[in-house]
Amino acid sequence: MMNEKVESIMIKKLITLEPKDTLSKAKEIFHGKRIHHLPVQENGKLVGLITTYDIWRSAANQQVNDDTNVEDVMSRKVVKINPGDKIGTAAEIFLDNRFHALPVVTDDNTLVGLVTTFDVLRYEFKREYPDPILFKDELDNGIDV
């Protein structure tokens, strides 16, 4: 059921940040693209992940401002997955850890994608309902979300 590879459902056109980017830039992307997770990379290698929750938590503690660097707020210990791993593995990681995004990296830590709980849900939904009446998949219609 969930034995296909993660690479078949992962987001490949990534929006990323670099460690020295500011929280202002991250907030602009989060708001403008309506996303909640941004991989942070340096020279193509994953170095962290920043989420809307990371920014909210830091702001609530009054530790940051818009000029704060992403590297000061991002998570550095990131659970990641390989493109060849199964979708079921991603689902199990999500359920076990209760977070919603996994960077997809090669064996040398090169960032190649991102898979989210929404991607797994959409995958299962489409398998059960190949021609839905109400659900419109903006990603399949070429709309950049």
C-alpha atoms as a printed R data frame, in Angstrom:
    type eleno elety resid chain resno       x      y       z
1   ATOM     1    CA   MET     A     1   0.000  0.000   0.000
2   ATOM     2    CA   MET     A     2   2.699  2.506   0.927
3   ATOM     3    CA   ASN     A     3   5.589  0.680  -0.710
4   ATOM     4    CA   GLU     A     4   6.332  3.261  -3.366
5   ATOM     5    CA   LYS     A     5   9.459  5.347  -2.987
6   ATOM     6    CA   VAL     A     6   9.355  8.730  -1.283
7   ATOM     7    CA   GLU     A     7  10.828 10.292  -4.420
8   ATOM     8    CA   SER     A     8   7.516  9.618  -6.193
9   ATOM     9    CA   ILE     A     9   5.629 12.057  -3.932
10  ATOM    10    CA   MET     A    10   8.304 14.431  -2.595
11  ATOM    11    CA   ILE     A    11   8.377 18.119  -3.403
12  ATOM    12    CA   LYS     A    12  11.255 18.606  -5.837
13  ATOM    13    CA   LYS     A    13  10.981 22.320  -6.610
14  ATOM    14    CA   LEU     A    14  12.211 23.475  -3.237
15  ATOM    15    CA   ILE     A    15  12.313 26.892  -1.737
16  ATOM    16    CA   THR     A    16  15.275 26.969   0.621
17  ATOM    17    CA   LEU     A    17  17.152 29.335   2.843
18  ATOM    18    CA   GLU     A    18  20.787 29.699   3.798
19  ATOM    19    CA   PRO     A    19  21.972 29.979   7.414
20  ATOM    20    CA   LYS     A    20  22.760 33.716   7.137
21  ATOM    21    CA   ASP     A    21  19.354 34.631   5.694
22  ATOM    22    CA   THR     A    22  17.188 36.665   8.046
23  ATOM    23    CA   LEU     A    23  13.959 35.759   9.754
24  ATOM    24    CA   SER     A    24  12.373 38.576   7.792
25  ATOM    25    CA   LYS     A    25  13.101 36.666   4.580
26  ATOM    26    CA   ALA     A    26  11.785 33.422   6.098
27  ATOM    27    CA   LYS     A    27   8.557 35.131   7.233
28  ATOM    28    CA   GLU     A    28   8.062 36.630   3.788
29  ATOM    29    CA   ILE     A    29   8.366 33.196   2.168
30  ATOM    30    CA   PHE     A    30   6.124 31.510   4.737
31  ATOM    31    CA   HIS     A    31   3.439 34.139   4.253
32  ATOM    32    CA   GLY     A    32   3.752 34.499   0.476
33  ATOM    33    CA   LYS     A    33   3.894 30.801  -0.352
34  ATOM    34    CA   ARG     A    34   1.604 29.546   2.434
35  ATOM    35    CA   ILE     A    35   4.080 26.914   3.572
36  ATOM    36    CA   HIS     A    36   5.333 25.986   7.033
37  ATOM    37    CA   HIS     A    37   8.755 24.329   6.554
38  ATOM    38    CA   LEU     A    38  11.900 25.574   4.868
39  ATOM    39    CA   PRO     A    39  15.041 23.482   4.500
40  ATOM    40    CA   VAL     A    40  18.235 25.378   5.223
41  ATOM    41    CA   GLN     A    41  21.150 24.436   3.027
42  ATOM    42    CA   GLU     A    42  24.731 25.453   2.493
43  ATOM    43    CA   ASN     A    43  26.550 24.439  -0.695
44  ATOM    44    CA   GLY     A    44  23.667 22.105  -1.547
45  ATOM    45    CA   LYS     A    45  23.947 20.217   1.748
46  ATOM    46    CA   LEU     A    46  21.190 20.199   4.354
47  ATOM    47    CA   VAL     A    47  22.251 22.020   7.526
48  ATOM    48    CA   GLY     A    48  18.884 22.580   9.171
49  ATOM    49    CA   LEU     A    49  15.159 23.159   8.943
50  ATOM    50    CA   ILE     A    50  13.157 26.172  10.023
51  ATOM    51    CA   THR     A    51   9.417 26.160  10.598
52  ATOM    52    CA   THR     A    52   6.755 28.707  11.355
53  ATOM    53    CA   TYR     A    53   6.611 27.165  14.814
54  ATOM    54    CA   ASP     A    54  10.359 27.817  15.346
55  ATOM    55    CA   ILE     A    55   9.810 31.496  14.588
56  ATOM    56    CA   TRP     A    56   6.701 31.714  16.754
57  ATOM    57    CA   ARG     A    57   8.437 29.998  19.690
58  ATOM    58    CA   SER     A    58  11.485 32.278  19.454
59  ATOM    59    CA   ALA     A    59   9.347 35.398  19.153
60  ATOM    60    CA   ALA     A    60   7.229 34.324  22.125
61  ATOM    61    CA   ASN     A    61  10.410 34.116  24.184
62  ATOM    62    CA   GLN     A    62  11.439 37.547  22.850
63  ATOM    63    CA   GLN     A    63  14.750 36.112  21.678
64  ATOM    64    CA   VAL     A    64  14.652 37.297  18.070
65  ATOM    65    CA   ASN     A    65  13.803 40.090  15.684
66  ATOM    66    CA   ASP     A    66  13.460 40.297  11.903
67  ATOM    67    CA   ASP     A    67  17.227 40.763  11.474
68  ATOM    68    CA   THR     A    68  18.068 37.557  13.369
69  ATOM    69    CA   ASN     A    69  19.788 34.953  11.207
70  ATOM    70    CA   VAL     A    70  17.926 31.769  10.338
71  ATOM    71    CA   GLU     A    71  20.811 29.725  11.794
72  ATOM    72    CA   ASP     A    72  20.023 31.132  15.236
73  ATOM    73    CA   VAL     A    73  16.497 29.708  15.198
74  ATOM    74    CA   MET     A    74  16.552 26.656  12.895
75  ATOM    75    CA   SER     A    75  16.609 23.061  14.061
76  ATOM    76    CA   ARG     A    76  19.995 21.495  13.389
77  ATOM    77    CA   LYS     A    77  19.156 17.948  14.435
78  ATOM    78    CA   VAL     A    78  16.810 17.095  11.620
79  ATOM    79    CA   VAL     A    79  15.303 13.712  10.925
80  ATOM    80    CA   LYS     A    80  15.695 13.083   7.217
81  ATOM    81    CA   ILE     A    81  14.853 10.410   4.709
82  ATOM    82    CA   ASN     A    82  16.417  8.995   1.541
83  ATOM    83    CA   PRO     A    83  14.648  9.240  -1.854
84  ATOM    84    CA   GLY     A    84  14.558  5.440  -2.073
85  ATOM    85    CA   ASP     A    85  12.883  4.971   1.308
86  ATOM    86    CA   LYS     A    86   9.234  3.911   1.266
87  ATOM    87    CA   ILE     A    87   6.298  6.268   1.739
88  ATOM    88    CA   GLY     A    88   5.228  4.027   4.624
89  ATOM    89    CA   THR     A    89   8.536  4.767   6.345
90  ATOM    90    CA   ALA     A    90   7.844  8.494   6.105
91  ATOM    91    CA   ALA     A    91   4.325  7.959   7.474
92  ATOM    92    CA   GLU     A    92   5.693  5.962  10.398
93  ATOM    93    CA   ILE     A    93   8.245  8.674  11.198
94  ATOM    94    CA   PHE     A    94   5.510 11.316  11.106
95  ATOM    95    CA   LEU     A    95   3.282  9.307  13.423
96  ATOM    96    CA   ASP     A    96   6.071  8.462  15.826
97  ATOM    97    CA   ASN     A    97   7.502 11.976  16.094
98  ATOM    98    CA   ARG     A    98   4.477 14.201  15.446
99  ATOM    99    CA   PHE     A    99   6.193 16.575  13.107
100 ATOM   100    CA   HIS     A   100   5.103 17.307   9.562
101 ATOM   101    CA   ALA     A   101   8.087 17.531   7.196
102 ATOM   102    CA   LEU     A   102  11.085 15.404   6.307
103 ATOM   103    CA   PRO     A   103  13.918 16.664   4.150
104 ATOM   104    CA   VAL     A   104  14.881 14.126   1.514
105 ATOM   105    CA   VAL     A   105  18.642 13.787   1.109
106 ATOM   106    CA   THR     A   106  21.081 11.537  -0.683
107 ATOM   107    CA   ASP     A   107  23.703  9.520   1.188
108 ATOM   108    CA   ASP     A   108  26.090 12.498   1.095
109 ATOM   109    CA   ASN     A   109  23.440 14.812   2.648
110 ATOM   110    CA   THR     A   110  22.624 16.595  -0.614
111 ATOM   111    CA   LEU     A   111  19.114 18.030  -0.368
112 ATOM   112    CA   VAL     A   112  16.895 16.683  -3.179
113 ATOM   113    CA   GLY     A   113  13.379 17.122  -1.844
114 ATOM   114    CA   LEU     A   114  10.933 17.492   0.999
115 ATOM   115    CA   VAL     A   115   8.035 15.252   1.955
116 ATOM   116    CA   THR     A   116   5.242 16.438   4.229
117 ATOM   117    CA   THR     A   117   2.293 14.856   5.957
118 ATOM   118    CA   PHE     A   118   0.122 16.536   3.328
119 ATOM   119    CA   ASP     A   119   2.038 14.726   0.558
120 ATOM   120    CA   VAL     A   120   1.413 11.355   2.222
121 ATOM   121    CA   LEU     A   121  -2.257 12.162   2.798
122 ATOM   122    CA   ARG     A   122  -2.705 13.318  -0.818
123 ATOM   123    CA   TYR     A   123  -0.982 10.143  -2.067
124 ATOM   124    CA   GLU     A   124  -3.367  7.901  -0.111
125 ATOM   125    CA   PHE     A   125  -6.415 10.005  -1.012
126 ATOM   126    CA   LYS     A   126  -5.642  9.807  -4.743
127 ATOM   127    CA   ARG     A   127  -5.211  6.042  -4.535
128 ATOM   128    CA   GLU     A   128  -8.664  5.694  -2.989
129 ATOM   129    CA   TYR     A   129 -10.369  8.442  -5.023
130 ATOM   130    CA   PRO     A   130  -8.614  8.824  -8.388
131 ATOM   131    CA   ASP     A   131 -11.318 11.192  -9.728
132 ATOM   132    CA   PRO     A   132 -12.482 13.291  -6.771
133 ATOM   133    CA   ILE     A   133 -15.323 15.732  -7.166
134 ATOM   134    CA   LEU     A   134 -14.359 18.400  -4.621
135 ATOM   135    CA   PHE     A   135 -10.599 18.102  -4.137
136 ATOM   136    CA   LYS     A   136  -8.563 20.219  -6.530
137 ATOM   137    CA   ASP     A   137  -4.870 19.547  -6.451
138 ATOM   138    CA   GLU     A   138  -3.164 22.848  -7.136
139 ATOM   139    CA   LEU     A   139   0.198 21.126  -7.505
140 ATOM   140    CA   ASP     A   140  -1.086 18.973 -10.358
141 ATOM   141    CA   ASN     A   141  -2.547 22.024 -12.092
142 ATOM   142    CA   GLY     A   142   0.783 23.772 -12.288
143 ATOM   143    CA   ILE     A   143  -0.067 26.384  -9.680
144 ATOM   144    CA   ASP     A   144   2.942 27.238  -7.550
145 ATOM   145    CA   VAL     A   145   1.856 27.022  -3.923
